[in-house]
Amino acid sequence: MALSRCLEQHASPQGRSHTYQAYVLPVGYPDTALVCGNCDRSGAIWLTLAEADAYPRGERVFEGPNAFTKMRAGDGGLQSL
């Protein structure tokens, strides 16, 4: 379950049931429609270990914590914590 958090104030999110390993930038970042789940800044896509493993295999669409939306990552690569 990916999360959207800004890099300025809410980097390295700690989930209740997930550990986030890395982040990727959404398509068009920083001029993206994806915003941080805690403020109004542009959000990065924070990935769990399984999602981070799927990214190099070409996975670019990640689901958030509910069925409301999905996030499309760009091809810029994984960024470690």
Buried (B, 14 or more C-beta within 10 A) or exposed (E): BBBBBBBEEBEEBEEEEBEBBBBBBBBEBEEBEBBBBBEEBBBBBBBBEEBBBBBEEEBBEBEBBEEEEEBBBBEEEBEEE
